[in-house]
């Protein structure tokens, strides 16, 4: 069942948003036209659960300027 595959993959990638991003990118790249998307998705989740595709890092967080400095700057 897919829920078991997702759970197993979630043990390898604990951030569920990162797991979903990883899965959809892998499905898009690995999908073959004449196969079902569900089969490709299941294969990706089983690969992630077995330890493949684990060179994933979170993107660096960009700092956002403070709202006060934006509001107090003079309009040009």
C-alpha positions as CSV (number, residue, x, y, z in Angstrom):
1,X,0.0,0.0,0.0
2,X,1.1,3.5,-0.7
3,X,0.6,4.6,2.9
4,X,3.2,2.1,4.0
5,X,5.6,3.4,1.4
6,X,5.1,7.0,2.4
7,X,5.6,6.1,6.1
8,X,8.8,4.2,5.3
9,X,10.1,7.1,3.1
10,X,9.1,9.5,5.9
11,X,11.5,7.7,8.2
12,X,14.3,8.5,5.8
13,X,13.2,12.2,5.2
14,X,11.5,13.4,8.3
15,X,10.4,16.8,6.8
16,X,7.2,15.9,5.0
17,X,7.3,19.0,2.8
18,X,10.8,18.1,1.7
19,X,9.7,14.5,1.1
20,X,6.8,15.6,-1.1
21,X,9.0,17.9,-3.1
22,X,11.6,15.2,-3.5
23,X,8.9,12.7,-4.6
24,X,7.2,14.9,-7.2
25,X,10.5,15.9,-8.8
26,X,11.7,12.3,-9.0
27,X,8.3,11.2,-10.4
28,X,8.5,13.9,-13.1
29,X,11.9,12.8,-14.1
30,X,11.4,9.1,-14.0
31,X,7.9,8.8,-15.4
32,X,7.6,6.8,-18.6
33,X,4.7,7.7,-20.9
34,X,3.2,4.3,-21.2
35,X,3.1,3.5,-17.5
36,X,0.8,4.7,-14.8
37,X,1.8,7.6,-12.7
38,X,0.8,5.6,-9.6
39,X,3.4,2.9,-10.4
40,X,6.1,5.5,-10.8
41,X,5.1,7.2,-7.5
42,X,5.2,3.9,-5.7
43,X,8.7,3.1,-7.1
44,X,10.0,6.5,-6.0
45,X,8.7,6.1,-2.5
46,X,10.2,2.6,-2.2
47,X,13.5,3.9,-3.6
48,X,13.5,6.7,-1.0
49,X,12.6,4.2,1.8
50,X,15.5,2.0,0.7
51,X,18.0,5.0,0.9
52,X,18.2,6.3,-2.6
53,X,17.7,10.0,-3.4
54,X,19.0,11.0,0.0
55,X,21.4,13.7,-1.0
56,X,18.8,16.3,-0.3
57,X,19.4,19.5,1.7
58,X,17.0,22.2,2.8
59,X,17.5,25.4,0.8
60,X,19.2,28.3,2.6
61,X,16.7,30.7,4.2
62,X,16.9,34.2,2.8
63,X,16.7,37.0,5.2
64,X,13.7,39.4,4.7
65,X,14.2,43.1,5.4
66,X,12.3,44.4,8.4
67,X,8.9,45.9,7.7
68,X,9.8,49.1,9.7
69,X,12.7,49.9,7.4
70,X,10.5,49.5,4.3
71,X,7.7,51.8,5.7
72,X,10.0,54.5,6.9
73,X,12.1,54.9,3.8
74,X,11.3,58.0,1.8
75,X,9.4,57.5,-1.4
76,X,11.2,58.4,-4.6
